Amino acid sequence: MAMVGAEACKPKPACSKWRETVQNSRQATINLGRFPANTQVEALLGLPGESANLLVASGQTNDNGSTQLDFVMPEKWQDGSPLSEQDLLLEVRSVDGSYRQSATIQYDH
């Protein structure tokens, strides 16, 4: 299982930790923290400089504002074109959009 992430923590409410590269596996995991407690969250992919709009995972934070989201890297974008890019934008946000954190990740196919 690959972990998605780079330490992207700042002194603000939303904080995610993920490694920067997904390699040799399409399985990815996001360990999320410092979000509001018991809040619905979602993870989306997009291209850097554009909106992340491909939903890849969702879940709910625990009483401490943490959760783990597991997902399989998609093979296609919403329009059916192949996901062949290596630089991707990963955004994790509360469903209401009030908390969010994003990072550029590398996807080695």
Order of alpha helices (4+ residues) and beta strands (2+ residues): beta-beta-beta-beta-beta-beta-beta-beta-beta-beta
